[in-house]
Amino acid sequence: MVRSGSVSTHTHLTWQRTRYPFATQVYIQSMIQNTVLAKQPELTTQQLRDLIVKGMQEKKAQDIVVMDLRRVKNAITDYFIICSGSSDTQIDAIAGSIEEEILKVSRTFPFNREGKANREWILLDYVDVVAHVFKKERRAFYDLEQLWGDAEIEYIADDDIVPAIQRVG
């Protein structure tokens, strides 16, 4: 089924299965999503940062910290945004809220997700901005703020309001 010169998702998925017979369903779906999403306008780093903070605030994340790593030598990203939750259910909800806020605006998925199964430290990697959602005990143990001590650190108060961002595209 072809529409106006583009391949439908179903046809594309069938083609991917024949081309990559050992690829998992999830991997193939992510390849398709990344292909479709590549046409979407990208968020600026600042917009992405604000959306992540908003997603954290939506689920009552505690101790939100924005670490600006742009001036840190050999930094792997521009920003770390760190928060804490009091239970594994809450940190899962916070991570879901972050993804939902970004999807509403730009239909962008994280490049990588880690820790969803353990739900003690969930990492959402959006390349330029990495969100870390910790259980309180894990956050104290890893102490990323101390580890990346050269970064500029901004503490977000619970009542700080992040500017609204309009849908891109």
NORNORMO-V527208 format. One record per residue. N is the residue number from 1. PSI is psi in whole degrees, -180 to 180 (* if undefined). Layout:
# NORNORMO-V527208
n={N/N}
psi={PSI/PSI}
This chain:
# NORNORMO-V527208
n={1/2/3/4/5/6/7/8/9/10/11/12/13/14/15/16/17/18/19/20/21/22/23/24/25/26/27/28/29/30/31/32/33/34/35/36/37/38/39/40/41/42/43/44/45/46/47/48/49/50/51/52/53/54/55/56/57/58/59/60/61/62/63/64/65/66/67/68/69/70/71/72/73/74/75/76/77/78/79/80/81/82/83/84/85/86/87/88/89/90/91/92/93/94/95/96/97/98/99/100/101/102/103/104/105/106/107/108/109/110/111/112/113/114/115/116/117/118/119/120/121/122/123/124/125/126/127/128/129/130/131/132/133/134/135/136/137/138/139/140/141/142/143/144/145/146/147/148/149/150/151/152/153/154/155/156/157/158/159/160/161/162/163/164/165/166/167/168/169}
psi={112/134/122/49/-3/154/134/162/-41/-47/-42/-42/-42/-42/-41/-39/-39/-34/-37/76/-24/-1/146/160/-43/-43/-43/-43/-41/-34/-42/-45/-43/-35/-47/-43/-18/-23/-11/144/145/152/151/163/-40/-42/-43/-44/-47/-39/-38/-45/-43/-43/-38/-44/-32/-32/25/41/150/152/55/129/133/120/118/109/8/-28/4/127/137/26/146/-8/173/-39/142/134/121/140/170/152/159/-14/165/-32/-42/-42/-31/-42/-39/-47/-42/-38/-39/-50/-41/-44/-42/-39/-37/-36/-43/-2/41/133/155/146/-36/148/137/148/4/-34/-44/-31/45/-31/106/129/129/114/110/28/-69/-23/131/125/131/121/111/152/149/-43/-42/-39/-42/-37/-48/-29/61/-31/-39/-41/-42/49/-20/-11/151/130/130/124/127/119/155/-30/2/136/128/138/144/142/130/156/134/135/*}
